[in-house]
Amino acid sequence: TAEGITDLFDRSEMLLDQESSFALGEPIAFVLHGPEVKYFSRMNYEAYKGIVDKAAQLDAFRLIDVRVCATYLRNNNISPDSLPPFVEVVPYGPDEEMRLRAQGYRDF
């Protein structure tokens, strides 16, 4: 949900505030492969401006890294070009999650 994404971004921002630095090392990876992908589409920007702008800010501080599933985009007729430039497109969201866990990432 939009509220869930907002909560996760707020929790991420609290980490930045606690560390009193501009970056924490590796950014928190958000792999989106469901309806929340639509929040980042240009056509929905006005409705989800707060989420997109917060994500852009946190990405600029290298606190988060937003990745979306190309399969979801294709199945829902969303063009990758309609996403903000800070959003990375990965081939398949669930595989990306498994790959990150294999690299030592943990759920947030």
Residue frames as qw, qx, qy, qz and C-alpha x, y, z in Angstrom:
[[0.000, 0.888, 0.460, 0.000, 0.00, 0.00, 0.00],
 [0.264, 0.762, -0.074, 0.587, 1.02, 3.61, -0.30],
 [0.521, -0.783, 0.178, -0.291, 0.98, 3.84, 3.49],
 [0.937, -0.240, 0.147, 0.204, 3.26, 0.80, 3.75],
 [0.677, 0.442, 0.027, 0.588, 5.79, 2.25, 1.31],
 [0.062, -0.839, 0.097, -0.531, 5.68, 5.61, 3.10],
 [0.752, -0.633, 0.154, -0.103, 6.30, 3.85, 6.42],
 [0.909, -0.009, 0.116, 0.400, 9.31, 1.97, 5.02],
 [0.442, 0.630, -0.013, 0.639, 10.78, 5.15, 3.56],
 [0.351, -0.832, 0.118, -0.413, 10.24, 6.93, 6.90],
 [0.884, -0.429, 0.145, 0.111, 12.00, 4.06, 8.72],
 [0.778, 0.304, 0.064, 0.546, 14.87, 4.35, 6.24],
 [0.129, 0.791, -0.051, 0.596, 15.12, 8.07, 6.84],
 [0.645, -0.739, 0.103, -0.165, 15.27, 7.48, 10.61],
 [0.905, -0.109, 0.084, 0.403, 18.42, 5.40, 10.03],
 [0.468, 0.572, 0.028, 0.673, 19.97, 8.35, 8.24],
 [0.283, -0.829, 0.047, -0.480, 19.02, 10.65, 11.13],
 [0.844, -0.530, 0.071, 0.040, 20.47, 8.22, 13.71],
 [0.845, 0.058, 0.097, 0.522, 23.78, 7.93, 11.89],
 [0.095, -0.910, 0.023, 0.403, 24.20, 11.70, 11.37],
 [0.321, -0.329, 0.622, 0.634, 25.80, 11.07, 8.01],
 [0.488, 0.435, -0.221, -0.723, 24.78, 11.31, 4.39],
 [0.764, 0.223, -0.531, -0.292, 25.12, 7.60, 3.61],
 [0.759, -0.439, 0.410, -0.252, 25.24, 4.32, 5.44],
 [0.334, -0.309, 0.848, 0.272, 27.33, 2.32, 2.99],
 [0.017, 0.189, 0.879, 0.437, 25.20, -0.05, 0.96],
 [0.423, -0.091, -0.021, -0.902, 21.76, 1.42, 0.25],
 [0.503, 0.161, 0.757, -0.384, 18.61, -0.40, 1.32],
 [0.096, 0.026, -0.759, -0.644, 17.28, -2.18, -1.77],
 [0.551, 0.309, 0.462, -0.623, 13.56, -1.89, -2.38],
 [0.019, -0.033, 0.862, 0.505, 12.54, -4.46, -4.98],
 [0.507, 0.309, 0.320, -0.739, 9.04, -3.67, -6.20],
 [0.087, 0.058, -0.873, -0.476, 7.11, -6.23, -8.24],
 [0.040, 0.537, 0.832, -0.135, 3.47, -5.62, -7.41],
 [0.097, 0.852, 0.469, 0.211, 0.87, -2.85, -7.60],
 [0.370, -0.810, -0.026, 0.454, 3.22, -0.46, -5.77],
 [0.517, 0.020, 0.438, 0.735, 5.22, -0.16, -9.01],
 [0.160, 0.730, 0.520, 0.414, 2.41, 2.02, -10.34],
 [0.322, -0.867, -0.190, 0.328, 3.18, 4.68, -7.71],
 [0.432, -0.505, 0.337, 0.667, 6.35, 5.49, -9.63],
 [0.438, 0.451, 0.605, 0.489, 4.78, 5.83, -13.07],
 [0.119, 0.023, 0.097, 0.988, 4.74, 9.35, -14.52],
 [0.324, -0.435, -0.531, -0.651, 0.97, 9.15, -15.05],
 [0.613, -0.615, -0.496, 0.006, 0.46, 8.67, -11.28],
 [0.453, 0.196, -0.329, 0.805, 2.97, 11.27, -10.12],
 [0.259, -0.488, 0.036, -0.833, 0.42, 13.78, -8.82],
 [0.808, -0.431, -0.233, -0.329, -1.33, 11.12, -6.70],
 [0.906, -0.306, -0.119, 0.268, 1.93, 9.70, -5.30],
 [0.306, 0.826, -0.210, 0.425, 4.17, 12.77, -5.43],
 [0.487, -0.748, 0.367, -0.261, 5.10, 12.44, -1.75],
 [0.927, -0.159, 0.324, 0.098, 6.30, 8.85, -2.19],
 [0.762, 0.517, 0.076, 0.382, 8.24, 9.54, -5.38],
 [0.109, 0.875, -0.227, 0.414, 9.86, 12.70, -4.04],
 [0.651, -0.638, 0.384, -0.145, 10.83, 10.99, -0.77],
 [0.938, 0.057, 0.266, 0.214, 12.32, 8.08, -2.72],
 [0.561, 0.715, -0.049, 0.415, 14.29, 10.49, -4.91],
 [0.207, -0.861, 0.325, -0.332, 15.64, 12.28, -1.84],
 [0.796, -0.440, 0.414, -0.041, 16.65, 9.05, -0.09],
 [0.882, 0.331, 0.175, 0.285, 18.20, 7.75, -3.31],
 [0.313, 0.859, -0.173, 0.366, 20.21, 10.97, -3.65],
 [0.378, -0.735, 0.492, -0.274, 21.69, 10.31, -0.20],
 [0.502, 0.305, -0.808, -0.050, 22.38, 6.70, -1.27],
 [0.422, -0.203, 0.676, -0.569, 20.19, 5.48, 1.54],
 [0.741, 0.252, 0.566, -0.259, 17.83, 3.49, -0.69],
 [0.027, 0.267, -0.741, -0.616, 17.95, 1.87, -4.10],
 [0.675, 0.319, 0.379, -0.546, 14.56, 1.37, -5.80],
 [0.005, -0.200, 0.867, 0.456, 14.33, -1.49, -8.27],
 [0.699, 0.248, 0.254, -0.620, 11.24, -2.54, -10.20],
 [0.595, 0.025, 0.794, 0.123, 10.40, -5.74, -12.01],
 [0.164, 0.289, -0.542, -0.772, 10.47, -5.61, -15.82],
 [0.093, -0.247, -0.944, -0.198, 8.04, -8.52, -15.95],
 [0.021, 0.633, 0.622, -0.461, 5.49, -6.57, -13.90],
 [0.093, 0.535, -0.146, -0.827, 6.00, -3.52, -16.10],
 [0.139, 0.109, -0.778, -0.603, 5.46, -5.55, -19.26],
 [0.098, -0.374, -0.922, -0.011, 2.41, -7.42, -17.89],
 [0.031, -0.730, -0.522, 0.440, 0.80, -4.11, -16.84],
 [0.434, 0.696, 0.329, 0.469, 1.70, -2.07, -19.92],
 [0.288, -0.930, 0.036, 0.225, 3.91, 0.34, -18.00],
 [0.658, 0.652, -0.175, 0.332, 6.80, 1.74, -19.97],
 [0.724, -0.308, -0.196, 0.586, 10.18, 1.79, -18.20],
 [0.297, 0.342, 0.099, 0.886, 10.55, 5.29, -19.69],
 [0.356, -0.719, -0.285, -0.524, 7.66, 6.46, -17.51],
 [0.749, -0.533, -0.283, 0.273, 9.68, 5.80, -14.34],
 [0.150, -0.964, 0.211, 0.062, 11.91, 8.38, -12.65],
 [0.578, 0.638, -0.492, 0.127, 15.58, 8.12, -13.62],
 [0.193, -0.551, 0.720, -0.376, 16.63, 6.92, -10.16],
 [0.852, -0.035, 0.392, -0.344, 14.50, 3.75, -10.47],
 [0.007, 0.417, -0.860, -0.296, 16.39, 0.71, -11.75],
 [0.868, 0.140, -0.077, -0.471, 14.56, -1.93, -13.79],
 [0.269, -0.367, 0.890, 0.004, 15.51, -5.55, -13.06],
 [0.326, 0.047, -0.802, -0.498, 14.38, -8.53, -15.15],
 [0.635, -0.399, -0.606, -0.265, 12.31, -10.31, -12.47],
 [0.329, -0.706, 0.254, -0.574, 11.65, -9.00, -8.96],
 [0.897, -0.397, 0.123, -0.149, 11.54, -12.32, -7.04],
 [0.883, 0.213, -0.111, 0.403, 14.82, -13.42, -8.63],
 [0.214, 0.687, -0.249, 0.649, 16.38, -10.07, -7.68],
 [0.609, -0.646, 0.209, -0.411, 15.29, -10.60, -4.07],
 [0.981, -0.153, 0.051, 0.112, 16.89, -14.06, -4.03],
 [0.672, 0.481, -0.156, 0.541, 20.07, -12.67, -5.58],
 [0.084, -0.742, 0.262, -0.612, 20.31, -9.93, -2.95],
 [0.809, -0.509, 0.171, -0.238, 19.69, -12.37, -0.10],
 [0.949, 0.101, -0.040, 0.296, 22.47, -14.59, -1.48],
 [0.429, 0.581, -0.210, 0.659, 24.75, -11.52, -1.29],
 [0.380, -0.144, -0.607, 0.683, 23.89, -11.06, 2.38],
 [0.271, -0.307, -0.060, -0.910, 21.02, -8.61, 2.20],
 [0.029, -0.277, -0.880, 0.384, 18.37, -9.07, 4.89],
 [0.096, -0.697, -0.611, -0.364, 14.68, -8.17, 4.92],
 [0.108, 0.185, -0.241, 0.947, 13.97, -4.66, 6.22]]
